[in-house]
Amino acid sequence: MDTELFLVGNTLLVSFGEELDHHQAGKIKGRIDKTIFGNRVNDVVLDFANTKFMDSSGIGIVIGRYKLMKSVGGSVTIVHAQNQVDRIFELAGVYEYVEKSDNVAGVLEKLEKKEEEKRQ
């Protein structure tokens, strides 16, 4: 399974495939950034449920999108990071900057409430 991108309101949900390494990272970053800029995305949810292998380029994707979203007042959340992937994020200190969750629906609901509050 390849990486898939879904727009849910103003949130971009990215579902990564089984492997995330330097061979795919550039193309994936480009797709994500193009979607963010082309659709007025406010928040990004990165779903690693299917990811069994990730190298340091995965960290680069997360931190790069964090910096991008922070610059526009948005957020990045990691969901369903499997054991090895979760451990890599933990050791790299990614969770100091990016939220972590095991519930995509809960994260999307929270972000939708945040958007509603902004509109009021």
Contact map, one row per residue, 1 for C-alpha under 8 A:
111000000000000011000000000000000000000000000000000000000000000000000000000000000000000000000000000000000000000000000000
111100000000000111000000000000000000000000000000000000000000000000000000000000000000000000000000000000000000000000000000
111110000000011110000000000100000000000000000000000000000000000000000000000000000000000000000000000000000000000000000000
011111000000011110000000000000000000000000000000000000000000000000000000000000000000000000000000000000000000000000000000
001111100001111000000000000000010000000000000000000000000000000000000000000000000000000000000000000000000000000000000000
000111110001110000000000000000000000000000000000000000000000000000000000000000000000000000000000000000000000000000000000
000011111111100000000000000000000000000000000000000000000000000000000000000000000000000000000000000000000000000000000000
000001111111100000000000000000000000000000000000000000000000000000000000000000000000000000000000000000000001000000000000
000000111110000000000000000000000000000000000000000000000000000000000000000000000000000000000000000000000000000100000000
000000111111000000000000000000000000001111100000000000000000000000000000000000000000000000000000000000000000000000000000
000000111111100000000000000000000000000011111000000000000000000000000000000000000000000000000000000000000001001000000000
000011110111110000000000000000000011000011111000000000000000000000000000000000000000000000000000000000000000000000000000
000011110011111000000000000000000000000000011110000000000000000000000000000000000000000000000000000000000000000000000000
001111000001111100000000000000010000000000011110000000000000000000000000000000000000000000000000000000000000000000000000
001110000000111110000000000000000000000000000111110000000000000000000000000000000000000000000000000000000000000000000000
011100000000011111110000000000000000000000000111111000000000000000000000000000000000000000000000000000000000000000000000
111100000000001111110000000000000000000000000001011000000000000000000000000000000000000000000000000000000000000000000000
110000000000000111110000000000000000000000000000011110000000000000000000000000000000000000000000000000000000000000000000
000000000000000111111000000000000000000000000000001111000000000000000000000000000000000000000000000000000000000000000000
000000000000000111111111100000000000000000000000001011101100000000000000000000000000000000000000000000000000000000000000
000000000000000000111111100000000000000000000000000011111100000000000000000000000000000000000000000000000000000000000000
000000000000000000011111110000000000000000000000000000111100000000000000000000000000000000000000000000000000000000000000
000000000000000000011111110000000000000000000000000000000000000000000000000000000000000000000000000000000000000000000000
000000000000000000011111111100000000000000000000000000000000000000000000000000000000000000000000000000000000000000000000
000000000000000000011111111110000000000000000000000000001100100000000000000000000000000000000000000000000000000000000000
000000000000000000000111111111000000000000000000000000000000000000000000000000000000000000000000000000000000000000000000
000000000000000000000001111111100000000000000000000000000000000000000000000000000000000000000000000000000000000000000000
001000000000000000000001111111110000000000000000000000000000000000000000000000000000000000000000000000000000000000000000
000000000000000000000000111111111000000000000000000000000000100000000000000000000000000000000000000000000000000000000000
000000000000000000000000011111111100000000000000000000000000000000000000000000000000000000000000000000000000000000000000
000000000000000000000000001111111110000000000000000000000000000000000000000000000000000000000000000000000000000000000000
000010000000010000000000000111111111000000000000000000000000000000000000000000000000000000000000000000000000000000000000
000000000000000000000000000011111111100000000000000000000000000010000000000000000000000000000000000000000000000000000000
000000000000000000000000000001111111110000000000000000000000000000000000000000000000000000000000000000000000000000000000
000000000001000000000000000000111111111010000000000000000000000000000000000000000000000000000000000000000000000000000000
000000000001000000000000000000011111111111000000000000000000000000000000000000000000000000000000000000000000000000000000
000000000000000000000000000000001111111110000000000000000000000000000000000000000000000000000000000000000000000000000000
000000000000000000000000000000000111111100000000000000000000000000000000000000000000000000000000000000000000000000000000
000000000100000000000000000000000011111110000000000000000000000000000000000000000000000000000000000000000000000000000000
000000000100000000000000000000000001111111000000000000000000000000000000000000000000000000000000000000000000000000000000
000000000111000000000000000000000011101111110000000000000000000000000000000000000000000000000000000000000000000000000000
000000000111000000000000000000000001000111110000000000000000000000001001111000000000000000000000000000000000000000000000
000000000111000000000000000000000000000011111000000000000000000000001000011100000000000000000000000000000000001000000000
000000000011110000000000000000000000000011111100000000000000000010001000011110000000000000000000000000000000000000000000
000000000011110000000000000000000000000000111110000000000000000000000000000111100000000000000000000000010010000000000000
000000000000111100000000000000000000000000011111000000000000000000000000000111100000000000000000000000000000000000000000
000000000000111100000000000000000000000000001111110000000000000000000000000001111000000000000000000000010000000000000000
000000000000001110000000000000000000000000000111111000000000000000000000000001111100100000000000000000000000000000000000
000000000000001100000000000000000000000000000011111000000000000000000000000000111100000000000000000000000000000000000000
000000000000001111000000000000000000000000000011111100000000000000000000000000000000000000000000000000000000000000000000
000000000000000111110000000000000000000000000001111111000000000000000000000000001100100000000000000000000000000000000000
000000000000000001100000000000000000000000000000011111000000000000000000000000000101100000000000000000000000000000000000
000000000000000001111000000000000000000000000000001111100000000000000000000000000001100000000000000000000000000000000000
000000000000000000111000000000000000000000000000001111111100000000000000000000000000100000000000000000000000000000000000
000000000000000000011100000000000000000000000000000011111110000000000000000000000000000000000000000000000000000000000000
000000000000000000001100000000000000000000000000000001111111000000000000000000000000000000000000000000000000000000000000
000000000000000000011100100000000000000000000000000001111111100000000000000000000000000000000000000000000000000000000000
000000000000000000011100100000000000000000000000000001111111110000000000000000000000000000000000000000000000000000000000
000000000000000000000000000000000000000000000000000000111111111000000000000000000000000010010100000000000000000000000000
000000000000000000000000000000000000000000000000000000011111111100000000000000000000000000000000000000000000000000000000
000000000000000000000000100010000000000000000000000000001111111110000000000000000000000000000000000000000000000000000000
000000000000000000000000000000000000000000000000000000000111111111000000000100000000000000000000000000000000000000000000
000000000000000000000000000000000000000000000000000000000011111111100000000000000000000000000100000000000000000000000000
000000000000000000000000000000000000000000000000000000000001111111110000000000000000000000000000000000000000000000000000
000000000000000000000000000000001000000000010000000000000000111111111000000100000000000000000000000000000000000000000000
000000000000000000000000000000000000000000000000000000000000011111111100001100000000000000000000110000000000000000000000
000000000000000000000000000000000000000000000000000000000000001111111110000000000000000000000000000000000000000000000000
000000000000000000000000000000000000000000000000000000000000000111111111000000000000000000000000000000000000000000000000
000000000000000000000000000000000000000001110000000000000000000011111111111100000000000000000000000000000000000000000000
000000000000000000000000000000000000000000000000000000000000000001111111111000000000000000000000000000000000000000000000
000000000000000000000000000000000000000000000000000000000000000000111111110000000000000000000000000000000000000000000000
000000000000000000000000000000000000000001000000000000000000000000011111110000000000000000000000000000000000000000000000
000000000000000000000000000000000000000001000000000000000000000000001111111000000000000000000000000000000000000000000000
000000000000000000000000000000000000000001110000000000000000000000001111111100000000000000000000000000000000000000000000
000000000000000000000000000000000000000001110000000000000000000001001100111110000000000000000000010000000000000000000000
000000000000000000000000000000000000000000111100000000000000010011001000011111000000000000000000011000000000000000000000
000000000000000000000000000000000000000000011100000000000000000000000000001111100000000000000000011110000010000000000000
000000000000000000000000000000000000000000001111000000000000000000000000000111111000000000000000011110000000000000000000
000000000000000000000000000000000000000000001111100000000000000000000000000011111000000000000000000111110000000000000000
000000000000000000000000000000000000000000000011100000000000000000000000000001111100000000000000000011100000000000000000
000000000000000000000000000000000000000000000011101000000000000000000000000001111110110000000000000001000000000000000000
000000000000000000000000000000000000000000000001101100000000000000000000000000011111110000000000000000000000000000000000
000000000000000000000000000000000000000000000000000000000000000000000000000000001111111000000000000000000000000000000000
000000000000000000000000000000000000000000000000000110000000000000000000000000000111111100000000000000000000000000000000
000000000000000000000000000000000000000000000001001111000000000000000000000000001111111110000000000000000000000000000000
000000000000000000000000000000000000000000000000000000000000000000000000000000001111111111000000000000000000000000000000
000000000000000000000000000000000000000000000000000000000000000000000000000000000011111111100000000000000000000000000000
000000000000000000000000000000000000000000000000000000000000000000000000000000000001111111110000000000000000000000000000
000000000000000000000000000000000000000000000000000000000010000000000000000000000000111111111110000000000000000000000000
000000000000000000000000000000000000000000000000000000000000000000000000000000000000011111111110000000000000000000000000
000000000000000000000000000000000000000000000000000000000000000000000000000000000000001111111100000000000000000000000000
000000000000000000000000000000000000000000000000000000000010000000000000000000000000000111111100000000000000000000000000
000000000000000000000000000000000000000000000000000000000000000000000000000000000000000011111111100000000000000000000000
000000000000000000000000000000000000000000000000000000000010001000000000000000000000000011111111110000000000000000000000
000000000000000000000000000000000000000000000000000000000000000000000000000000000000000011001111111100000000000000000000
000000000000000000000000000000000000000000000000000000000000000000000000000000000000000000001111111000000000000000000000
000000000000000000000000000000000000000000000000000000000000000001000000000000000000000000001111111000000000000000000000
000000000000000000000000000000000000000000000000000000000000000001000000001111000000000000000111111100000000000000000000
000000000000000000000000000000000000000000000000000000000000000000000000000111000000000000000011111110000000000000000000
000000000000000000000000000000000000000000000000000000000000000000000000000011100000000000000010011111000000000000000000
000000000000000000000000000000000000000000000000000000000000000000000000000011110000000000000000001111110010000000000000
000000000000000000000000000000000000000000000000000000000000000000000000000000111000000000000000000111110000000000000000
000000000000000000000000000000000000000000000000000000000000000000000000000000110000000000000000000011111110000000000000
000000000000000000000000000000000000000000001010000000000000000000000000000000100000000000000000000011111111000000000000
000000000000000000000000000000000000000000000000000000000000000000000000000000000000000000000000000000111111100000000000
000000000000000000000000000000000000000000000000000000000000000000000000000000000000000000000000000000111111110000000000
000000000000000000000000000000000000000000001000000000000000000000000000000010000000000000000000000010111111111000000000
000000010010000000000000000000000000000000000000000000000000000000000000000000000000000000000000000000011111111100000000
000000000000000000000000000000000000000000000000000000000000000000000000000000000000000000000000000000001111111110000000
000000000000000000000000000000000000000000000000000000000000000000000000000000000000000000000000000000000111111111000000
000000000010000000000000000000000000000000100000000000000000000000000000000000000000000000000000000000000011111111100000
000000001000000000000000000000000000000000000000000000000000000000000000000000000000000000000000000000000001111111110000
000000000000000000000000000000000000000000000000000000000000000000000000000000000000000000000000000000000000111111111000
000000000000000000000000000000000000000000000000000000000000000000000000000000000000000000000000000000000000011111111100
000000000000000000000000000000000000000000000000000000000000000000000000000000000000000000000000000000000000001111111110
000000000000000000000000000000000000000000000000000000000000000000000000000000000000000000000000000000000000000111111111
000000000000000000000000000000000000000000000000000000000000000000000000000000000000000000000000000000000000000011111111
000000000000000000000000000000000000000000000000000000000000000000000000000000000000000000000000000000000000000001111111
000000000000000000000000000000000000000000000000000000000000000000000000000000000000000000000000000000000000000000111111
000000000000000000000000000000000000000000000000000000000000000000000000000000000000000000000000000000000000000000011111
